[in-house]
Amino acid sequence: MSTALTQDELKKMVGYKSVDDYVKSGMVVGLGTGSTAYFAVERLGQLLKDGTLEDIVAIPTSVRTKEQAEELGIPLVTLDTHSKLDVAIDGADEVDPALNLVKGGGGALLREKMVEVCADKFIVIVDESKICDGLGPGFPVPVEITPFCHEHTLRTVGALPSCKGCKPVLRMGSSSNNQVDGDEIAVTDNGNYIVDLHFEEAIADPVTMANEIKNTVGVVDHGLFCDMTTAVIIAGSDGISVKEP
């Protein structure tokens, strides 16, 4: 009698498969942030150590991914020296049928987007709980904003036509999750704040919303990743599947 795989086991399956299938020797690789991306970084470290992969350099998307990669001996660079990546691998908080994503639950959305938009291939790794019919209700959309007049920016974003019906909430405590786990305002690796937009109904037009939020003065970036995905590797109870646009 087989037992159901745990969520961590599912994450490990897709994390390892993403590196095995998409990373080759000599590549520049973007390393995502979060509990699923952790396993992709782990696998890259293993394959470099045993000689399966060689001549890899990687660009981390957060301080904690950088620390994990350094512990594993993965050579690191930045976008300043390597503006073109062969592949980036990262998790997502929600994936819709068009493979648009919500990311940034872990607070690294700006660096993730900066790195992943430069990659020839962007491989998204998730377990099946992240697949949804429409973005919004299942996971709040994070928006990174400047600390200067943050309450004004929070109100401005909440009042955008495309964000109608959302409840904007300033992230408190740790920036690496959207739970209230402290009394201080959460601060990102970049020294900014995060507003989480809570939706009761699916976002009607993620692309329009992405543009409206991005064009708001005081917003640095947001967690809607539209038209960026090359493939989504999904771990489910019945095995692994791959979705492409």
Backbone as JSON, one array per atom type, in Angstrom:
{
  "sequence": "MSTALTQDELKKMVGYKSVDDYVKSGMVVGLGTGSTAYFAVERLGQLLKDGTLEDIVAIPTSVRTKEQAEELGIPLVTLDTHSKLDVAIDGADEVDPALNLVKGGGGALLREKMVEVCADKFIVIVDESKICDGLGPGFPVPVEITPFCHEHTLRTVGALPSCKGCKPVLRMGSSSNNQVDGDEIAVTDNGNYIVDLHFEEAIADPVTMANEIKNTVGVVDHGLFCDMTTAVIIAGSDGISVKEP",
  "N": [[0.85, -1.2, 0.0], [0.7, 2.09, -1.01], [1.81, 5.18, 0.35], [0.52, 8.52, 0.49], [2.38, 11.17, -0.99], [4.19, 13.64, 0.85], [3.83, 17.25, 1.07], [6.35, 18.44, 1.0], [7.85, 16.39, -0.18], [6.71, 16.37, -2.73], [7.46, 18.92, -3.59], [10.22, 18.59, -3.64], [10.47, 16.72, -5.71], [9.7, 18.2, -8.06], [11.51, 20.28, -7.9], [14.01, 19.01, -8.2], [13.64, 17.82, -10.72], [13.43, 20.06, -12.39], [16.02, 21.06, -12.53], [17.42, 18.82, -13.47], [16.26, 18.55, -16.02], [16.48, 21.02, -17.35], [18.87, 22.41, -16.92], [22.12, 22.75, -18.12], [25.65, 22.09, -18.5], [27.83, 24.94, -18.38], [25.98, 26.97, -18.29], [24.26, 30.07, -17.38], [22.45, 30.57, -14.54], [19.37, 31.4, -13.03], [18.43, 31.59, -9.67], [15.68, 30.83, -7.78], [13.52, 31.81, -4.99], [12.28, 30.48, -1.94], [10.25, 27.77, -0.57], [9.98, 25.7, -2.44], [11.76, 26.33, -4.53], [14.05, 26.06, -3.08], [14.74, 23.35, -3.21], [15.52, 23.06, -5.86], [17.85, 24.58, -5.89], [19.33, 23.06, -4.08], [19.6, 20.69, -5.57], [21.11, 21.61, -7.78], [23.51, 22.23, -6.49], [24.28, 19.64, -5.69], [24.72, 18.35, -8.2], [26.78, 19.85, -9.26], [28.76, 19.33, -7.41], [29.18, 16.56, -7.73], [30.18, 16.49, -10.25], [28.58, 16.16, -12.47], [27.49, 18.45, -13.61], [29.19, 21.31, -14.94], [31.07, 24.41, -14.97], [29.08, 26.29, -14.29], [27.42, 29.3, -13.5], [25.56, 31.18, -11.12], [22.71, 33.24, -10.34], [21.37, 34.56, -7.52], [18.1, 35.24, -6.07], [17.54, 36.36, -3.66], [18.63, 37.2, -0.33], [18.59, 34.97, 1.34], [18.57, 32.81, -0.47], [21.03, 33.24, -1.67], [22.73, 32.73, 0.5], [22.21, 29.99, 0.93], [23.13, 28.93, -1.54], [25.84, 29.63, -1.45], [26.69, 28.06, 0.71], [26.51, 25.58, -0.48], [28.47, 25.68, -2.34], [28.03, 26.78, -4.86], [28.96, 28.7, -7.62], [28.57, 32.22, -7.66], [27.18, 35.08, -9.36], [26.19, 38.39, -10.46], [23.48, 40.35, -11.91], [24.75, 42.59, -12.81], [27.12, 41.83, -14.02], [26.3, 39.74, -15.61], [23.87, 39.93, -17.68], [22.25, 38.36, -19.17], [20.52, 35.41, -18.96], [20.51, 31.83, -19.16], [18.59, 30.13, -18.1], [16.0, 30.4, -15.62], [14.82, 29.32, -12.48], [12.05, 28.89, -10.43], [9.61, 28.96, -7.77], [6.0, 29.41, -7.38], [3.17, 31.21, -6.12], [0.57, 31.16, -7.0], [-0.87, 29.84, -10.0], [-2.37, 30.52, -13.05], [-4.73, 29.46, -15.72], [-3.6, 30.54, -18.05], [-0.99, 30.53, -17.46], [-0.09, 32.74, -16.1], [1.27, 34.24, -13.16], [1.08, 34.53, -9.56], [3.46, 35.76, -7.44], [5.79, 36.21, -4.72], [5.04, 35.8, -2.14], [6.99, 35.12, -0.39], [8.36, 37.47, -0.23], [10.39, 38.23, -2.01], [9.88, 39.38, -4.47], [10.71, 41.55, -6.2], [13.49, 41.19, -6.79], [13.31, 38.61, -7.81], [11.75, 39.03, -10.14], [13.39, 40.82, -11.57], [15.59, 39.18, -12.17], [14.4, 36.96, -13.43], [13.11, 37.92, -15.68], [15.16, 38.29, -17.37], [15.89, 35.88, -18.33], [16.33, 33.31, -20.8], [14.75, 31.05, -20.64], [12.1, 30.5, -18.4], [11.4, 28.59, -15.79], [8.84, 27.26, -13.94], [8.12, 25.91, -10.79], [5.92, 23.92, -9.02], [3.6, 22.55, -6.55], [0.49, 20.76, -6.94], [-1.43, 22.19, -5.55], [-1.12, 24.85, -6.07], [-2.22, 25.48, -8.48], [-4.76, 27.24, -10.14], [-8.07, 28.48, -11.09], [-8.37, 31.18, -11.46], [-6.44, 34.07, -10.75], [-5.9, 35.55, -7.5], [-8.14, 35.16, -5.38], [-7.11, 32.91, -4.01], [-4.59, 33.57, -3.1], [-3.04, 36.41, -1.77], [-2.06, 39.31, -3.69], [1.16, 40.51, -3.78], [2.6, 43.76, -3.42], [5.39, 45.69, -3.86], [6.47, 48.57, -2.27], [7.68, 51.97, -1.86], [8.95, 53.13, 1.31], [8.44, 55.83, 1.85], [5.72, 57.88, 2.42], [3.94, 55.66, 2.56], [1.34, 54.91, 3.27], [-0.27, 56.5, 1.69], [0.42, 55.5, -0.86], [-0.5, 52.87, -0.61], [-3.28, 53.32, -0.41], [-3.72, 54.47, -2.93], [-3.09, 52.4, -4.74], [-5.02, 50.53, -3.96], [-7.29, 51.8, -4.87], [-7.25, 51.64, -7.62], [-8.81, 51.07, -10.83], [-8.59, 48.43, -11.88], [-8.08, 47.0, -9.63], [-10.36, 46.81, -8.24], [-12.43, 46.07, -5.51], [-10.49, 44.89, -3.99], [-8.7, 44.35, -0.89], [-6.31, 46.2, 0.51], [-3.46, 45.39, 2.42], [-0.98, 46.22, 4.7], [2.1, 44.59, 4.98], [3.24, 42.99, 7.89], [5.75, 42.35, 10.43], [7.81, 39.63, 9.65], [9.24, 39.85, 6.38], [9.21, 37.66, 4.82], [6.95, 36.14, 4.74], [3.31, 36.31, 4.45], [1.92, 36.5, 6.77], [0.81, 38.01, 9.83], [3.31, 38.47, 11.88], [4.61, 40.02, 13.7], [5.16, 43.28, 15.26], [6.34, 45.33, 13.92], [6.65, 47.09, 10.77], [7.02, 45.08, 7.91], [10.11, 44.66, 6.17], [11.68, 44.54, 3.05], [14.44, 42.79, 1.32], [15.41, 44.88, -0.1], [14.93, 47.13, 1.31], [12.36, 48.1, 1.26], [8.7, 48.36, 1.65], [5.86, 46.06, 1.81], [2.69, 45.7, 0.34], [-0.07, 43.68, 0.63], [-2.52, 42.58, -1.54], [-5.73, 41.65, -1.05], [-8.13, 39.58, -2.48], [-11.55, 38.82, -3.1], [-12.78, 37.77, -5.28], [-11.9, 36.31, -8.48], [-9.24, 37.87, -10.29], [-10.05, 39.9, -12.94], [-8.59, 40.78, -15.19], [-5.48, 40.19, -15.32], [-3.22, 41.21, -16.71], [-3.8, 43.92, -17.39], [-4.13, 44.87, -14.78], [-1.56, 44.44, -13.77], [-0.12, 46.33, -15.28], [-1.36, 48.75, -14.49], [-0.79, 48.86, -11.74], [2.01, 48.88, -11.78], [2.47, 51.31, -13.01], [1.91, 53.12, -11.07], [2.99, 55.77, -9.13], [5.4, 55.45, -6.6], [5.14, 52.78, -6.3], [7.3, 50.03, -6.45], [7.55, 47.43, -7.58], [5.52, 44.52, -8.46], [3.78, 41.43, -7.62], [2.61, 40.11, -9.8], [3.29, 38.05, -12.4], [3.25, 38.1, -15.59], [2.89, 36.6, -18.79], [5.48, 35.48, -18.84], [6.25, 32.89, -18.4], [7.9, 29.88, -19.32], [7.58, 27.13, -18.94], [5.61, 25.14, -16.7], [6.27, 23.02, -14.09], [4.54, 20.56, -12.53], [3.84, 18.98, -9.51], [1.85, 16.34, -8.57], [-0.65, 14.25, -6.98], [-0.82, 12.14, -8.68], [1.61, 11.99, -9.93], [4.15, 13.7, -11.95], [3.54, 16.51, -14.01], [3.82, 18.56, -16.95], [3.2, 21.84, -17.98], [2.84, 23.98, -20.75], [2.74, 27.22, -22.36]],
  "CA": [[0.0, 0.0, 0.0], [1.55, 3.28, -1.09], [1.31, 6.33, 1.11], [0.55, 9.77, -0.28], [3.59, 11.96, -0.79], [4.0, 14.89, 1.58], [4.03, 18.44, 0.22], [7.8, 18.62, 0.82], [8.31, 15.4, -1.15], [6.28, 16.85, -4.05], [8.32, 20.06, -3.93], [11.55, 18.06, -3.97], [10.38, 16.09, -7.04], [9.72, 19.2, -9.15], [12.77, 21.04, -7.79], [15.09, 18.22, -8.79], [13.37, 17.63, -12.15], [13.69, 21.31, -13.13], [17.48, 21.16, -12.77], [17.81, 17.69, -14.33], [15.73, 18.69, -17.39], [16.68, 22.32, -18.01], [20.19, 23.0, -16.67], [23.25, 22.07, -18.76], [26.95, 22.68, -18.19], [28.16, 26.19, -19.05], [24.86, 27.91, -18.26], [24.0, 31.07, -16.34], [21.18, 30.08, -13.99], [18.72, 32.2, -12.0], [17.96, 30.76, -8.56], [14.52, 31.42, -7.13], [13.44, 31.9, -3.53], [11.09, 29.86, -1.35], [10.36, 26.38, -0.1], [10.12, 24.79, -3.59], [13.02, 26.69, -5.18], [15.12, 25.54, -2.21], [15.16, 22.02, -3.67], [16.25, 23.24, -7.12], [19.2, 25.03, -5.5], [19.98, 21.88, -3.49], [19.96, 19.77, -6.67], [22.2, 22.22, -8.54], [24.71, 22.02, -5.68], [24.64, 18.21, -5.76], [25.23, 17.99, -9.53], [28.08, 20.51, -9.41], [29.7, 18.64, -6.53], [29.56, 15.24, -8.23], [30.81, 16.63, -11.57], [27.6, 16.03, -13.56], [27.46, 19.79, -14.21], [30.43, 22.09, -14.8], [31.08, 25.78, -15.54], [27.81, 26.96, -14.01], [27.35, 30.43, -12.56], [24.16, 31.37, -10.76], [22.31, 34.54, -9.8], [20.32, 34.35, -6.53], [17.07, 36.27, -6.06], [17.33, 36.85, -2.3], [19.76, 36.99, 0.59], [18.61, 33.59, 1.86], [19.01, 31.91, -1.54], [22.48, 33.47, -1.79], [23.4, 32.02, 1.6], [22.11, 28.54, 0.65], [24.01, 28.61, -2.68], [27.23, 29.72, -0.98], [26.96, 26.87, 1.53], [26.61, 24.43, -1.39], [29.61, 25.89, -3.24], [27.6, 27.2, -6.21], [29.56, 30.02, -7.95], [27.54, 33.23, -7.83], [27.45, 36.35, -10.03], [25.01, 39.25, -10.4], [23.05, 40.89, -13.2], [25.69, 43.64, -13.24], [28.11, 41.24, -14.93], [25.64, 38.76, -16.48], [22.5, 40.41, -17.89], [21.51, 37.37, -19.96], [20.53, 34.1, -18.31], [20.0, 30.72, -19.97], [17.37, 29.62, -17.47], [15.72, 30.73, -14.22], [13.9, 28.33, -11.89], [11.46, 29.45, -9.21], [8.26, 28.54, -7.44], [4.96, 30.42, -7.53], [2.11, 31.09, -5.13], [-0.61, 30.77, -7.79], [-0.68, 29.72, -11.45], [-3.68, 30.47, -13.7], [-4.71, 28.65, -16.94], [-2.72, 31.15, -19.05], [0.34, 30.46, -16.84], [0.27, 33.94, -15.35], [1.61, 33.84, -11.8], [1.28, 35.4, -8.41], [4.67, 35.43, -6.7], [6.17, 37.23, -3.74], [4.64, 35.46, -0.78], [8.22, 35.13, 0.39], [8.92, 38.82, -0.14], [11.54, 38.47, -2.9], [9.32, 39.56, -5.81], [11.45, 42.47, -7.06], [14.71, 40.54, -7.29], [12.88, 37.49, -8.65], [11.33, 39.53, -11.45], [14.56, 41.38, -12.25], [16.41, 38.08, -12.66], [13.67, 36.02, -14.28], [12.76, 38.57, -16.94], [16.38, 38.26, -18.2], [16.21, 34.49, -18.67], [15.78, 32.75, -22.04], [13.66, 30.16, -20.21], [11.69, 30.66, -17.0], [10.75, 27.33, -15.41], [8.1, 27.44, -12.68], [7.97, 24.61, -10.13], [4.86, 24.02, -8.01], [2.75, 21.38, -6.34], [-0.81, 21.0, -7.6], [-2.27, 23.12, -4.77], [-0.92, 26.22, -6.56], [-2.93, 25.65, -9.75], [-6.07, 27.82, -9.87], [-8.84, 28.92, -12.26], [-8.17, 32.62, -11.61], [-5.57, 34.62, -9.71], [-6.48, 36.49, -6.54], [-8.78, 34.69, -4.14], [-6.33, 31.89, -3.31], [-3.34, 34.1, -2.55], [-2.98, 37.86, -1.98], [-1.05, 39.79, -4.63], [2.04, 41.45, -3.08], [3.08, 44.94, -4.15], [6.51, 46.31, -3.13], [6.34, 50.03, -2.36], [8.67, 52.73, -1.1], [8.47, 53.51, 2.64], [7.99, 57.23, 1.84], [4.27, 58.03, 2.24], [3.45, 54.32, 2.19], [-0.11, 54.8, 3.42], [-0.82, 57.12, 0.48], [0.57, 54.57, -1.99], [-1.41, 51.76, -0.33], [-4.63, 53.75, -0.79], [-3.75, 54.71, -4.37], [-3.15, 51.09, -5.41], [-6.32, 49.93, -3.64], [-8.36, 52.5, -5.59], [-7.12, 51.47, -9.07], [-9.97, 50.38, -11.41], [-8.36, 46.99, -12.06], [-7.97, 46.38, -8.3], [-11.66, 46.99, -7.59], [-12.85, 45.0, -4.61], [-9.4, 44.33, -3.2], [-8.42, 44.94, 0.41], [-4.86, 46.29, 0.64], [-3.0, 45.21, 3.79], [0.46, 46.4, 4.86], [2.71, 43.39, 5.56], [3.85, 43.25, 9.19], [6.62, 41.3, 10.94], [8.79, 39.16, 8.68], [8.86, 40.08, 4.99], [9.29, 36.4, 4.07], [5.62, 35.53, 4.63], [2.27, 37.35, 4.52], [1.21, 36.4, 8.05], [1.21, 39.04, 10.79], [4.12, 37.79, 12.89], [5.4, 41.02, 14.42], [4.53, 44.6, 15.38], [7.03, 46.27, 13.03], [6.36, 46.93, 9.33], [7.97, 44.18, 7.24], [11.04, 45.33, 5.25], [12.27, 43.6, 2.08], [15.9, 42.84, 1.15], [15.73, 46.15, -0.77], [14.6, 48.23, 2.21], [11.02, 48.6, 0.94], [7.56, 47.74, 2.31], [4.99, 45.25, 0.95], [1.25, 45.72, 0.53], [-0.71, 42.49, 0.09], [-3.87, 42.86, -2.02], [-6.61, 40.5, -0.84], [-9.28, 39.57, -3.4], [-12.6, 37.82, -2.86], [-13.11, 37.16, -6.57], [-10.76, 36.21, -9.4], [-8.85, 39.09, -11.0], [-10.63, 39.79, -14.28], [-7.59, 41.03, -16.23], [-4.19, 40.33, -14.64], [-2.25, 42.01, -17.48], [-4.15, 45.32, -17.16], [-3.84, 45.18, -13.39], [-0.1, 44.52, -13.65], [0.32, 47.61, -15.84], [-1.86, 49.86, -13.67], [-0.03, 48.91, -10.48], [3.4, 49.25, -12.09], [2.5, 52.73, -13.4], [1.59, 53.95, -9.91], [4.19, 56.35, -8.5], [5.55, 54.93, -5.24], [5.25, 51.33, -6.43], [8.57, 49.57, -7.02], [7.09, 46.37, -8.5], [4.41, 43.74, -7.91], [3.94, 40.0, -7.74], [1.99, 39.52, -10.98], [4.28, 37.7, -13.43], [2.41, 37.79, -16.75], [3.56, 36.33, -20.08], [6.9, 35.23, -18.62], [6.49, 31.47, -18.11], [8.23, 28.94, -20.4], [6.93, 25.86, -18.59], [5.31, 24.9, -15.28], [6.38, 21.62, -13.69], [3.55, 20.41, -11.45], [3.83, 17.71, -8.8], [0.53, 16.02, -8.06], [-0.82, 12.93, -6.37], [-0.66, 11.13, -9.73], [2.91, 12.14, -10.57], [4.59, 15.01, -12.4], [3.1, 16.94, -15.33], [4.42, 19.83, -17.41], [2.3, 22.67, -18.78], [3.48, 25.06, -21.5], [1.72, 28.16, -22.9]],
  "C": [[0.88, 1.24, 0.0], [0.92, 4.42, -0.28], [1.42, 7.59, 0.26], [1.83, 10.54, 0.03], [3.26, 13.23, -0.01], [4.24, 16.06, 0.63], [5.52, 18.68, -0.01], [8.36, 17.62, -0.19], [7.92, 15.8, -2.57], [7.17, 18.0, -4.51], [9.71, 19.6, -4.35], [11.55, 17.44, -5.37], [10.49, 17.12, -8.16], [11.0, 20.03, -9.1], [13.92, 20.31, -8.46], [14.89, 18.07, -10.3], [13.69, 18.88, -12.96], [15.17, 21.45, -13.47], [17.91, 20.04, -13.72], [17.42, 17.92, -15.79], [16.19, 19.96, -18.11], [18.06, 22.94, -17.82], [21.28, 22.13, -17.3], [24.54, 22.79, -18.37], [27.17, 23.95, -19.0], [27.09, 27.26, -18.98], [24.99, 28.96, -17.15], [22.58, 30.8, -15.85], [20.65, 31.02, -12.92], [18.12, 31.29, -10.94], [16.85, 31.46, -7.81], [14.6, 31.36, -5.61], [12.17, 31.2, -3.05], [11.28, 28.38, -1.11], [10.48, 25.38, -1.24], [11.44, 25.06, -4.32], [14.22, 26.18, -4.39], [15.65, 24.21, -2.74], [15.87, 22.09, -5.02], [17.68, 23.67, -6.84], [19.99, 23.85, -4.93], [20.47, 20.94, -4.58], [21.12, 20.32, -7.49], [23.53, 22.04, -7.8], [25.21, 20.59, -5.75], [25.32, 17.89, -7.09], [26.55, 18.69, -9.85], [29.14, 19.77, -8.6], [30.14, 17.3, -7.11], [30.09, 15.28, -9.67], [29.86, 16.44, -12.74], [27.47, 17.34, -14.32], [28.77, 20.51, -13.94], [30.2, 23.49, -15.37], [29.73, 26.47, -15.41], [28.09, 28.21, -13.18], [25.87, 30.72, -12.33], [23.94, 32.75, -10.17], [21.16, 34.3, -8.82], [19.34, 35.53, -6.5], [16.75, 36.79, -4.65], [18.57, 36.58, -1.48], [19.77, 35.53, 1.04], [18.96, 32.57, 0.79], [20.52, 32.03, -1.76], [23.24, 32.68, -0.72], [23.36, 30.5, 1.38], [23.08, 28.14, -0.45], [25.48, 28.65, -2.26], [27.62, 28.5, -0.15], [27.18, 25.63, 0.67], [27.77, 24.57, -2.39], [29.23, 26.24, -4.66], [28.22, 28.57, -6.52], [28.48, 31.05, -8.29], [28.06, 34.46, -8.55], [26.21, 37.21, -9.84], [24.63, 39.7, -11.81], [24.0, 41.97, -13.71], [26.73, 43.1, -14.21], [27.48, 40.27, -15.93], [24.16, 39.14, -16.64], [21.64, 39.43, -18.67], [21.66, 36.02, -19.28], [19.99, 33.05, -19.27], [18.66, 30.23, -19.42], [17.24, 30.18, -16.06], [14.67, 29.75, -13.73], [13.37, 28.9, -10.59], [10.08, 28.85, -8.98], [7.27, 29.64, -7.74], [3.89, 30.16, -6.47], [0.76, 30.73, -5.77], [-0.24, 30.74, -9.26], [-2.06, 29.62, -12.1], [-3.61, 29.69, -15.02], [-3.81, 29.21, -18.04], [-1.26, 31.16, -18.59], [0.85, 31.82, -16.37], [0.41, 33.53, -13.89], [1.34, 34.94, -10.8], [2.5, 34.88, -7.68], [4.92, 36.52, -5.66], [5.65, 36.99, -2.35], [5.83, 35.49, 0.15], [8.95, 36.45, 0.41], [10.04, 39.17, -1.1], [11.11, 38.87, -4.32], [10.13, 40.47, -6.73], [12.69, 41.79, -7.64], [14.36, 39.34, -8.17], [12.53, 37.98, -10.05], [12.51, 40.1, -12.24], [15.42, 40.28, -12.88], [15.66, 37.26, -13.72], [13.27, 36.62, -15.63], [13.96, 38.54, -17.91], [16.72, 36.86, -18.7], [15.57, 34.07, -19.99], [14.61, 31.82, -21.73], [13.38, 30.4, -18.73], [10.84, 29.44, -16.64], [10.14, 27.49, -14.01], [7.83, 26.06, -12.08], [6.97, 24.74, -8.98], [4.3, 22.64, -7.69], [1.34, 21.76, -6.78], [-1.72, 21.95, -6.83], [-2.16, 24.56, -5.27], [-1.66, 26.51, -7.86], [-4.35, 26.16, -9.46], [-6.76, 28.21, -11.17], [-8.67, 30.41, -12.52], [-7.35, 33.15, -10.45], [-6.36, 35.49, -8.74], [-7.03, 35.9, -5.28], [-7.91, 33.73, -3.32], [-5.09, 32.41, -2.64], [-3.27, 35.6, -2.81], [-1.83, 38.26, -2.92], [-0.15, 40.81, -3.91], [2.5, 42.59, -4.01], [4.2, 45.58, -3.3], [6.47, 47.82, -3.36], [7.44, 50.71, -1.55], [8.1, 53.09, 0.28], [7.92, 54.94, 2.69], [6.5, 57.29, 1.52], [3.59, 56.72, 1.84], [1.93, 54.2, 2.32], [-0.84, 55.42, 2.22], [-0.75, 56.15, -0.7], [-0.36, 53.37, -1.83], [-2.84, 52.12, -0.77], [-4.76, 53.91, -2.3], [-3.88, 53.4, -5.14], [-4.53, 50.46, -5.18], [-7.47, 50.54, -4.42], [-8.25, 52.36, -7.12], [-8.32, 50.7, -9.63], [-9.79, 48.87, -11.5], [-8.26, 46.24, -10.73], [-9.28, 46.46, -7.53], [-12.03, 45.78, -6.73], [-11.74, 44.41, -3.76], [-9.28, 45.04, -1.85], [-6.91, 44.99, 0.57], [-4.43, 46.24, 2.11], [-1.48, 45.34, 3.84], [1.04, 45.17, 5.55], [3.47, 43.76, 6.84], [4.72, 42.07, 9.62], [7.68, 40.92, 9.93], [8.31, 39.45, 7.27], [8.74, 38.77, 4.22], [8.0, 35.58, 4.13], [4.57, 36.61, 4.8], [1.38, 37.18, 5.76], [1.68, 37.54, 8.96], [1.98, 38.34, 11.91], [5.07, 38.76, 13.6], [4.69, 42.35, 14.42], [5.14, 45.63, 14.44], [6.59, 46.02, 11.59], [7.44, 46.04, 8.71], [8.82, 44.96, 6.23], [11.69, 44.29, 4.35], [13.8, 43.71, 2.08], [16.34, 44.18, 0.56], [15.38, 47.36, 0.08], [13.22, 48.84, 1.97], [9.95, 47.9, 1.77], [6.77, 46.91, 1.3], [3.54, 45.46, 1.35], [0.69, 44.46, -0.12], [-2.16, 42.81, -0.27], [-4.73, 41.61, -1.92], [-7.85, 40.63, -1.71], [-10.27, 38.48, -3.01], [-12.94, 37.07, -4.14], [-11.88, 37.17, -7.48], [-10.51, 37.54, -10.11], [-9.28, 38.94, -12.46], [-9.56, 39.88, -15.37], [-6.23, 41.26, -15.58], [-3.2, 41.24, -15.37], [-2.52, 43.51, -17.28], [-3.81, 45.73, -15.73], [-2.34, 45.32, -13.16], [0.4, 45.88, -14.14], [-0.13, 48.8, -14.99], [-1.07, 49.99, -12.37], [1.38, 49.41, -10.75], [3.52, 50.74, -12.42], [2.15, 53.66, -12.25], [2.87, 54.46, -9.25], [4.23, 55.92, -7.03], [5.61, 53.42, -5.21], [6.6, 51.0, -7.06], [8.29, 48.45, -8.03], [6.02, 45.55, -7.79], [4.61, 42.27, -8.24], [3.15, 39.34, -8.85], [3.07, 39.3, -12.04], [3.49, 37.21, -14.64], [3.26, 37.58, -17.99], [5.07, 36.13, -19.93], [7.25, 33.74, -18.61], [6.8, 30.66, -19.36], [7.53, 27.61, -20.17], [6.68, 25.84, -17.09], [5.41, 23.41, -15.04], [5.53, 21.45, -12.44], [3.66, 19.02, -10.84], [2.45, 17.48, -8.21], [0.49, 14.62, -7.49], [-0.61, 11.81, -7.4], [0.64, 11.3, -10.51], [3.19, 13.56, -11.05], [4.03, 15.29, -13.8], [3.76, 18.26, -15.66], [3.42, 20.55, -18.28], [3.12, 23.74, -19.46], [2.4, 25.94, -22.09], [1.18, 27.67, -24.25]]
}
